[in-house]
Amino acid sequence: MKRTRLFIALFFLYAWPYAQEEPVSFTLGEAIAFALENNYKALNADRDIIDARNQKWETIASGLPQITGDISYQNFLKQPVSLIPAEFFGGEPGEFQPIVFGQPQQATATATLRQQVFEGSYIVGVKATKAFLSYSQNNKEKTQQEVRKAVVEAYGNVLLAGESVSILKNNLEALSENLYETRKLYENGLAEEESVEQLQITFSTVESQLNNAIRLEKITLQMLNLVLGLPLDSPTALEEDLDDLAKAYVDPALLNAPFIMENNVDYKLVNNLNEQRYYELKLAKSRALPTLNAFLNYGSTAFSDSFTFFDGDQQWFDSSILGFDLSIPIFSSLKRSASTQRAKIALEKAKTQLTETEEQIRLQLEKAKSDYQLAIEQYATTQENLDLAERIERKNQIKYKEGIASSFELRQAQTQLYSAQQEYLQSMVDVINAKTELEVIANN
């Protein structure tokens, strides 16, 4: 029985690391949803909102009743001496009698209630915290858009790298057969040495590209893991196919979708800046208003020749104070006026920035539409070009084997095909990225 338990324990001990390394598989939509929950920037954006809420309550609480308690203890190691005219005690006029007042030890316990009755900056501050919370929420939305774009780009790059590796392997395999056959023909005197050299150049170039693509495949996967909030070496798997994903992202109707400026997150953030500058102006003006605070104090004091304050028969003397503090700004040597003028200038600058941002967003929208339209057209064009390049390469293969075409002509056809393959792959990624950019600007 003990051996069985030991075997089970050892099994789980050794199997656990391998279970942890099982690949996590994502569609693009699942990857975006996962990143919005686990991306490092997204996590901090959530914390910023929590911080803004706490800051809002911190500001509100400063104007609510505040209660403080104070306890003090004093022990006069050498009590101060006061001089009293001696004639009070039957002495001669002009002489003084040294006297010590009170007992050497004293303890005091006090509780104070303070309430802010009126302060202009407090009212402005409470309203400003709402604007700050709105800014934090909009900043989180901005972060989510950036995360979404980063995931789409990284996901597409991983698919691109994987497709590139697959295509280059097929190309290299076909080249290897051509090179082998041509060498045999050359050894038998049926082909020229230049034909072997031409094919060798093409083979070495494609081999180098394949090695680089394999390295890029690993790097792009690590970049995706970083965006997702996973460890770099996590064995993440992708469920989407690049071609199917690109086809799904072709949506010409998006080019004519209505655009609402107020939905754009950059507009929201600049609008938040205007709100902030507006409250800063109100805050500067509020400094000319009086402030009124009320307080209620209650305390108890005890005196003794020795430390007997915890004794039951110790006598305590109570006291209480109710009061108000009124502070009225009278003259600040034009400091408040200068502060108010600066706040007005900052508000005018923010308004100008809002107008500029609106124009920039409209320009970005038109450019994003143009880029998306171009990406769709390029996607169709590169697909046609790839079909043509494949046919040309096949014809030249046949001609080369029949001795009609030279190795140089075959190499040109192969190079053209390889270029068309990469352009086609890149066009699919461009369609995905361009649509995402347009959706981000329109906030669809």
Secondary structure, DSSP 8 states (H G I E B T S, - for coil): -HHHHHHHHHHHHHHHHHHHT---EE-HHHHHHHHHHH-HHHHHHHHHHHHHHHHHHHHHHTTS-EEEEEEEEEE-SS---EEEEGGGGT--TT-EEEE--S-SEEEEEEEEEEEEEE-HHHHHHHHHHHHHHHHHHHHHHHHHHHHHHHHHHHHHHHHHHHHHHHHHHHHHHHHHHHHHHHHHHHHTTSS-HHHHHHHHHHHHHHHHHHHHHHHHHHHHHHHHHHHHTS-TT---EE---HHHHHHHT--GGGGG----GGG-HHHHHHHHHHHHHHHHHHHHHHTTS-EEEEEEEEEEEEEESSS-TTSTT---EEEEEEEEEEE-----TTHHHHHHHHHHHHHHHHHHHHHHHHHHHHHHHHHHHHHHHHHHHHHHHHHHHHHHHHHHHHHHHHHHHTTSS-HHHHHHHHHHHHHHHHHHHHHHHHHHHHHHHHHHHHT-
